[in-house]
Amino acid sequence: MGEHHFGVGRGRIKASVAKRIDAIAQRHGADFVWANVPGQGPSYWFSCPNFGAPHDGQRARAVWKALDDAGLATGAGLADTCFVPRRHAA
C-alpha cells in the first residue's frame, strides 16, 4: 500500500501551529510531518496511507479545506510555499 505525501513545502513553522495543523490532519487520517532535513533545511509534508486515486486526492482536499476553514492554510504560510491540492473540488 505505501504512503501518499501531499502538501510538500519548505520553511519554518512554529511548533504551536504545527501541532494545530497535525491535529486537523489526523481527523482526516493524515499526519503533518515537519523536520529540519539535512541538506534541505526546514521542510514539511502531509503523509497518509496510499489508497490510490480518487481517495488520495479526496483526503488531501479534505485536509486542505479543514485547514482553510481554521485559518491555517494561509496563516501558517503553507499556501505560499507548498503544493496546494485543487481547492474544494469534488
PATOR-938638 format. One record per residue: residue in one letter; y, z, x of N, C-alpha, C, O in turn. Coordinates in Angstrom, 1 decimal. Atoms other than C-alpha are relative to their C-alpha. Last residue first. Layout:
BEGIN
> A, Y, Z, X, Y, Z, X, Y, Z, X, Y, Z, X;
...
//
This chain:
BEGIN
> A, 1.2, -0.4, 0.8, 17.2, -5.7, -15.5, -1.2, -0.5, 0.7, -2.3, -0.2, 0.3;
> A, 0.7, 1.1, 0.5, 20.1, -5.9, -13.0, -1.3, 0.5, -0.7, -1.9, 1.4, -0.3;
> H, 0.4, -0.2, 1.4, 22.1, -2.7, -12.7, -0.7, -1.2, -0.6, -0.6, -1.4, -1.8;
> R, -0.4, -1.1, 0.9, 23.7, -3.8, -9.4, -0.6, -0.1, -1.4, -0.4, -1.2, -2.0;
> R, -0.8, 0.6, 1.0, 21.8, -6.1, -7.1, 0.2, 1.1, -1.1, -0.7, 1.7, -1.6;
> P, 0.8, 0.9, 0.9, 20.4, -3.9, -4.4, 1.0, -0.5, -1.1, 2.0, 0.0, -1.4;
> V, -0.1, -0.6, 1.3, 23.0, -2.7, -1.8, -0.8, -0.9, -1.0, -0.5, -2.1, -1.1;
> F, 0.5, 0.9, 1.0, 22.2, -3.3, 1.8, 0.1, 0.6, -1.3, -0.5, 1.7, -1.5;
> C, 1.4, 0.3, 0.1, 24.2, -0.9, 3.9, -0.3, -1.1, -1.0, 0.6, -1.5, -1.8;
> T, 0.8, 0.1, -1.3, 27.5, 0.0, 5.4, -1.4, -0.4, -0.2, -2.1, -0.5, 0.8;
> D, -0.7, 0.7, -1.0, 30.3, -0.3, 2.8, -0.9, -0.3, 1.2, -0.6, -1.2, 2.0;
> A, -0.2, 1.4, 0.4, 28.2, 0.6, -0.2, 0.7, -0.8, 1.1, 0.5, -2.0, 1.1;
> L, 1.2, 0.7, 0.0, 26.9, 3.8, 1.5, 0.3, -1.5, -0.3, -0.3, -2.4, 0.4;
> G, -0.1, 1.2, -0.9, 30.3, 5.2, 2.3, -1.2, -0.9, 0.0, -1.2, -1.8, 0.9;
> A, 0.7, -0.4, -1.3, 29.4, 8.6, 0.8, 0.2, -1.1, 1.0, -0.3, -1.0, 2.2;
> G, -0.6, -1.2, -0.5, 32.0, 8.1, -2.0, -0.6, 0.5, 1.4, 0.0, 1.0, 2.2;
> T, -1.1, 0.3, -0.9, 30.8, 4.6, -2.5, 0.7, 1.2, 0.6, 1.2, 1.1, 1.7;
> A, 0.2, 1.3, -0.5, 27.4, 5.2, -3.9, 1.1, -0.5, 0.9, 0.8, -1.0, 2.0;
> L, 0.4, -0.1, -1.4, 27.9, 8.9, -4.3, -0.2, -1.4, 0.7, -0.3, -1.5, 1.9;
> G, -1.1, 0.2, -0.8, 29.9, 9.0, -7.5, -0.3, 0.0, 1.5, 0.6, 0.2, 2.3;
> A, -0.4, -1.2, -0.6, 27.1, 10.5, -9.4, 1.2, -0.1, 0.9, 1.6, 0.9, 1.4;
> D, -0.4, -0.8, 1.1, 26.8, 7.4, -11.7, 0.5, 1.4, 0.6, 1.3, 2.0, 0.0;
> D, -1.3, 0.5, 0.5, 26.8, 5.3, -8.5, 0.5, 0.9, -1.1, 1.7, 1.2, -1.1;
> L, -1.0, -0.4, -1.0, 24.0, 7.4, -7.0, 1.4, -0.5, -0.4, 2.3, 0.3, -0.3;
> A, -0.2, -1.5, 0.1, 22.0, 7.1, -10.3, 1.0, 0.5, 1.1, 1.8, 1.4, 0.8;
> K, -0.8, -0.3, 1.2, 22.6, 3.3, -10.4, 0.2, 1.5, -0.1, 1.4, 2.0, -0.4;
> W, -1.4, 0.3, -0.3, 21.5, 3.0, -6.7, 0.8, 0.3, -1.3, 2.0, 0.8, -1.1;
> V, -0.6, -0.9, -0.9, 18.3, 4.9, -7.4, 1.4, -0.3, 0.2, 2.3, 0.6, 0.2;
> A, -0.1, -1.3, 0.7, 17.5, 2.9, -10.5, 0.6, 1.0, 0.9, 1.5, 1.8, 0.5;
> R, -1.2, 0.1, 1.0, 18.3, -0.4, -8.7, 0.2, 1.3, -0.7, 1.3, 1.7, -0.9;
> A, -1.2, 0.1, -0.8, 15.9, 0.5, -5.8, 1.3, 0.0, -0.9, 2.2, 0.7, -0.6;
> R, -0.2, -1.3, -0.5, 13.2, 1.5, -8.2, 1.3, 0.1, 0.8, 2.1, 1.0, 0.6;
> Q, -0.4, -0.9, 1.1, 13.5, -1.7, -10.1, 0.3, 1.4, 0.4, 1.2, 2.0, 0.0;
> G, -1.4, 0.3, 0.3, 13.4, -3.7, -6.9, 0.5, 0.9, -1.2, 1.7, 1.3, -1.1;
> D, -0.8, -0.5, -1.1, 10.2, -2.0, -5.7, 1.5, -0.3, -0.4, 2.3, 0.6, -0.1;
> H, -0.1, -1.4, 0.0, 8.5, -2.5, -9.1, 1.0, 0.6, 1.1, 1.8, 1.4, 0.8;
> P, -1.5, -0.3, 0.1, 9.2, -6.2, -9.5, 0.2, 1.5, 0.1, 1.4, 1.9, 0.0;
> A, -1.0, 0.4, 1.0, 7.8, -6.9, -7.0, -0.7, 0.0, -1.4, -1.9, -0.2, -1.4;
> G, -0.3, 1.4, 0.2, 5.5, -4.9, -4.8, 1.0, -0.3, -1.1, 1.4, 0.6, -1.8;
> F, 0.9, 0.5, 1.1, 4.1, -1.4, -5.2, 0.3, -1.4, -0.2, -0.3, -2.0, -1.1;
> N, -0.2, 1.5, 0.3, 5.4, -0.2, -1.8, -1.0, -0.4, -1.1, -2.2, -0.5, -0.8;
> P, 1.2, 0.8, -0.1, 5.6, 3.6, -1.8, 0.3, -1.4, -0.4, 1.1, -1.7, -1.3;
> C, 0.9, -0.3, 1.1, 9.1, 4.9, -1.2, -1.3, -0.8, 0.1, -1.3, -1.7, 0.9;
> S, 1.4, 0.3, -0.2, 11.7, 5.0, 1.5, -0.8, 0.4, -1.2, -0.5, 1.5, -1.8;
> F, 0.8, -0.6, 1.0, 15.5, 5.0, 1.4, -1.4, -0.5, 0.2, -1.6, -1.7, 0.7;
> W, 0.7, 0.9, 0.9, 17.5, 4.3, 4.5, -0.7, 0.8, -1.0, -0.9, 2.0, -0.9;
> Y, 0.6, -0.5, 1.2, 19.8, 5.9, 7.1, -0.7, -1.1, -0.8, -0.4, -2.3, -0.7;
> S, 0.5, 1.0, 0.9, 21.1, 5.4, 10.6, -0.6, 0.7, -1.2, -0.9, 1.9, -1.2;
> P, 0.3, -0.5, 1.4, 23.1, 7.3, 13.1, -0.4, -1.1, -0.9, 0.4, -2.1, -1.1;
> G, -1.0, -0.9, 0.5, 22.8, 5.6, 16.5, -0.4, 0.5, -1.4, -1.5, 0.4, -1.8;
> Q, -0.6, 0.6, 1.2, 20.8, 2.5, 17.4, 1.1, 0.9, -0.5, 2.0, 0.4, -1.1;
> G, -0.3, 1.4, -0.2, 19.4, 3.1, 20.9, 0.7, -0.6, -1.2, 1.2, -1.8, -1.0;
> P, -0.3, 0.4, -1.3, 17.7, 6.3, 19.8, 0.3, -1.5, 0.2, -0.5, -2.3, -0.2;
> V, 1.1, 0.8, -0.5, 17.8, 6.7, 16.0, 0.4, -0.4, 1.5, 1.5, -1.0, 1.7;
> N, -0.7, 0.6, -1.1, 20.1, 9.6, 14.9, -1.1, -0.8, 0.8, -1.8, -0.2, 1.6;
> A, 0.3, -0.4, -1.4, 18.5, 10.2, 11.6, 0.9, -0.6, 1.0, 1.5, -1.7, 0.7;
> W, -1.1, 0.2, -0.8, 18.8, 9.9, 7.8, -0.2, 0.6, 1.4, -0.7, 1.8, 1.4;
> V, 0.2, -0.3, -1.4, 16.0, 9.3, 5.4, 1.3, -0.2, 0.8, 1.8, -1.3, 0.7;
> F, -1.2, 0.5, -0.8, 16.6, 9.4, 1.7, -0.3, 0.5, 1.4, -0.3, 1.7, 1.6;
> D, -0.6, -1.0, -0.9, 13.2, 9.7, -0.1, 1.2, -0.6, 0.7, 1.2, -1.8, 0.9;
> A, -0.3, 0.5, -1.3, 12.0, 7.8, -3.2, 0.6, 1.1, 0.9, 0.9, 2.2, 0.3;
> G, 1.1, 0.2, -0.8, 10.2, 8.7, -6.4, 0.2, -0.6, 1.4, -0.7, -1.2, 2.0;
> H, 0.5, 1.4, 0.3, 13.1, 8.2, -8.8, -1.2, -0.3, 0.9, -1.6, -1.5, 1.0;
> R, 0.2, 0.1, 1.4, 14.0, 11.9, -9.0, -0.6, -1.3, -0.4, -1.2, -1.5, -1.5;
> Q, 1.3, -0.6, 0.3, 13.5, 12.0, -5.2, -0.3, -0.1, -1.5, -1.5, -0.1, -1.9;
> A, 1.1, 0.9, -0.3, 16.4, 9.6, -4.8, -1.4, 0.5, -0.4, -2.2, -0.2, -0.9;
> I, -0.1, 1.1, 1.0, 18.8, 11.9, -6.6, -1.2, -1.0, 0.2, -1.8, -1.4, -0.7;
> A, 0.4, -0.6, 1.3, 17.7, 14.9, -4.5, 0.0, -1.0, -1.1, -0.9, -1.1, -1.9;
> D, 1.4, -0.1, 0.0, 18.0, 12.7, -1.3, -0.6, 0.6, -1.3, -1.6, 0.2, -1.8;
> I, 0.6, 1.4, 0.1, 21.5, 11.7, -2.1, -1.5, 0.1, -0.1, -2.1, -0.6, -0.9;
> R, -0.2, 0.4, 1.4, 22.5, 15.4, -2.7, -0.6, -1.4, -0.2, -1.2, -1.6, -1.3;
> K, 0.9, -0.8, 0.8, 20.9, 16.4, 0.6, 0.1, -0.4, -1.5, -0.8, -0.4, -2.2;
> A, 1.4, 0.6, -0.1, 22.6, 13.5, 2.4, -1.0, 0.8, -0.9, -1.9, 0.2, -1.4;
> V, 0.0, 1.2, 0.8, 26.0, 14.7, 1.0, -1.4, -0.6, 0.1, -2.0, -1.1, -1.0;
> S, -0.1, -0.4, 1.5, 25.5, 18.2, 2.3, -0.1, -1.2, -0.9, -0.7, -1.1, -1.9;
> A, 1.3, -0.6, 0.4, 24.3, 16.9, 5.7, 0.0, 0.4, -1.5, -0.9, 0.1, -2.2;
> K, 0.0, -1.5, -0.1, 27.4, 14.7, 6.1, -1.3, 0.5, -0.6, -1.9, 0.0, -1.5;
> I, 0.0, -0.5, 1.4, 26.5, 11.0, 6.5, 0.0, 1.5, 0.2, -0.8, 2.1, 0.9;
> R, 0.2, -1.4, 0.2, 27.2, 9.2, 9.8, 0.2, 0.4, -1.5, 1.0, -0.1, -2.2;
> G, -1.1, -0.8, 0.2, 26.8, 5.5, 10.0, -0.3, 1.5, -0.2, -1.5, 1.8, -0.6;
> R, -0.4, -0.8, -1.2, 24.3, 2.8, 9.9, 1.2, 0.7, -0.3, 2.1, 0.3, -1.1;
> G, -1.3, 0.1, -0.5, 22.5, 1.2, 6.9, 0.2, 0.9, 1.2, -0.7, 1.6, 1.7;
> V, -0.1, -0.3, -1.5, 19.3, 0.5, 5.2, 1.4, -0.2, 0.4, 2.1, -1.2, 0.1;
> G, -1.2, -0.7, -0.3, 19.5, 0.7, 1.4, 0.2, 0.4, 1.4, 0.7, 1.4, 1.8;
> F, -1.2, 0.6, 0.5, 15.9, -0.2, 1.0, 1.2, 0.8, 0.3, 1.1, 1.9, 0.7;
> H, -1.3, -0.6, -0.5, 12.5, 0.6, 2.6, 1.1, -0.9, -0.7, 1.0, -2.1, -0.8;
> H, -1.1, 0.9, 0.3, 9.1, 0.0, 0.9, 1.3, 0.7, 0.4, 1.6, 1.8, 0.0;
> E, -1.3, -0.6, 0.5, 6.2, 1.8, 2.4, 1.0, -1.2, -0.3, 0.9, -2.2, 0.4;
> G, -1.1, 0.0, -0.9, 2.5, 0.8, 2.7, 1.3, 0.6, -0.6, 1.3, 1.2, -1.7;
> M, -1.2, 0.0, 0.8, 0.0, 0.0, 0.0, 1.2, 0.0, 0.9, 2.1, -0.8, 0.6;
//
